[in-house]
Amino acid sequence: MPLLDLILTYDCNLACDYCTITTEMRARSLSTAAVVDALRRGRALAYDAVSFSGGEPTIRSDLLGLVRAARSLGYSDIKVQSNGLLFAHGPNIDRIVAAGANRFHVSIHTPDASAYDALVRREGAYASMVAGVDALVARRVRFTADVILNTDTYRKLPDAVRWLHARGVRSVDLWFVSLTDGNRDNVASMPRMTETLPQVHEALAFARTHDMHARSLHIPRCLLGDDVAHAWDPAAGGVMVVTPDATFTLESSKLAGHTHVPACDGCVHRVVCAGVRPDYLERFGDEEIARARGQGAQIAARRSLGIVP
């Protein structure tokens, strides 16, 4: 289903240490009129799903009105993507649902309280996030937990998925950290994908056997191996992103994996695989992809000749 993704604001009530949003970007937001105009244009282009995201959309005082506008214009799928802190007060969820939202995503990062607070750089935030998750589960709304895979969190991924299941969450998306904009120079935050695979495989196996819907957003299919069925390209259905700075398709975004390397040639997944993100290739190159495709010798030869992707 084509999706209109509205980045209402870059501002946020957290300051996650891997966040791609810069201090300068936090001062920029879409006006109410600009959002309504984008909603109208989206419907004219046959978009039926909309996502209100950020930054943190729940800190916008006009969020309820914008959700109502989306409903009145005929959007059938209305999502709010949040860090969940303001959902700790359950009536906030009720008001958003009454306005027309019917889907929620919350970033939970890690099930460890001290690690969570350190990652989001706000003491006591973990308790609010957990209360928000529990409030969403209690209301039986469509709800997906977003889990970031970075150097600080990937080792706890299986624990995070088990923790979510115990709390009643039945849908989880795995996001791989990005080295762009505000996180451009924080190279230590990005692990090799192959380093994360044992934990990813364990987490996905748990999800399969415990009635959880799980998707991996950025790890190429060749690396996922037997877990390839969990691979998901969020840009595949057609996503138009509207930000305070520009409007573009998600497929063309620097956050999308739109680069194929030589080892991709002849891969059975090529027709559906989004490829690898440029920021990842800049950090680690294509050696992991080549090895997964049985081309380790070829890439070693290329490197000996000074040829790099």
SULZICOR-V723821 format. One record per backbone hydrogen bond with DSSP energy under -0.5 kcal/mol. CO is the residue of the C=O (numbers start at 1). NH is the residue of the N-H. If there is no record, write none. Layout:
CO & NH
CO & NH
This chain:
2 & 48
2 & 49
3 & 5
3 & 240
4 & 6
4 & 51
5 & 7
5 & 242
6 & 8
6 & 53
8 & 30
9 & 55
11 & 55
11 & 56
16 & 19
20 & 182
22 & 26
24 & 27
25 & 28
28 & 10
31 & 35
32 & 36
33 & 37
34 & 38
35 & 39
36 & 40
37 & 41
38 & 42
39 & 43
40 & 44
41 & 45
42 & 47
43 & 46
48 & 76
48 & 77
49 & 4
50 & 79
51 & 6
51 & 53
52 & 81
53 & 8
53 & 9
55 & 54
55 & 57
56 & 59
57 & 60
60 & 63
62 & 66
63 & 67
64 & 68
65 & 69
66 & 70
67 & 71
68 & 72
69 & 73
70 & 75
71 & 74
76 & 78
77 & 50
77 & 79
78 & 102
78 & 103
79 & 52
80 & 82
80 & 105
81 & 57
82 & 107
84 & 87
85 & 88
86 & 89
88 & 90
89 & 92
89 & 93
90 & 93
90 & 94
91 & 95
92 & 96
93 & 97
94 & 98
95 & 99
96 & 100
96 & 101
97 & 100
102 & 142
103 & 80
104 & 144
105 & 82
106 & 108
106 & 146
108 & 110
111 & 113
112 & 116
113 & 117
114 & 118
115 & 119
116 & 120
117 & 121
117 & 122
119 & 17
120 & 15
122 & 125
124 & 128
125 & 129
126 & 130
127 & 131
128 & 132
129 & 133
130 & 134
131 & 135
132 & 136
133 & 137
134 & 138
135 & 139
136 & 141
137 & 140
142 & 104
144 & 106
145 & 147
145 & 173
146 & 108
146 & 109
146 & 148
147 & 175
148 & 150
149 & 177
150 & 153
150 & 154
153 & 156
154 & 157
156 & 160
157 & 161
158 & 162
159 & 163
160 & 164
161 & 165
162 & 166
163 & 167
164 & 169
165 & 168
170 & 213
171 & 145
172 & 215
173 & 147
173 & 175
174 & 217
175 & 149
178 & 180
180 & 183
181 & 184
183 & 186
185 & 187
186 & 189
187 & 190
189 & 151
189 & 191
192 & 195
192 & 196
193 & 196
193 & 197
196 & 200
197 & 201
198 & 202
199 & 203
200 & 204
201 & 205
202 & 206
203 & 207
204 & 208
205 & 209
206 & 210
207 & 210
207 & 212
208 & 211
212 & 214
213 & 172
215 & 174
215 & 217
216 & 232
218 & 220
220 & 223
220 & 224
221 & 225
224 & 227
225 & 228
227 & 230
228 & 231
230 & 216
232 & 234
233 & 236
235 & 238
238 & 3
239 & 241
239 & 250
240 & 5
241 & 243
241 & 248
242 & 7
246 & 243
248 & 241
249 & 252
250 & 253
253 & 256
256 & 258
258 & 260
259 & 276
261 & 264
262 & 265
264 & 267
267 & 270
269 & 272
269 & 273
276 & 259
277 & 280
277 & 281
278 & 282
279 & 283
280 & 284
280 & 285
281 & 285
284 & 287
286 & 290
287 & 291
288 & 292
289 & 293
290 & 295
291 & 294
295 & 299
296 & 300
297 & 301
298 & 302
299 & 303
300 & 304
301 & 305
302 & 305
302 & 307
303 & 306
306 & 308
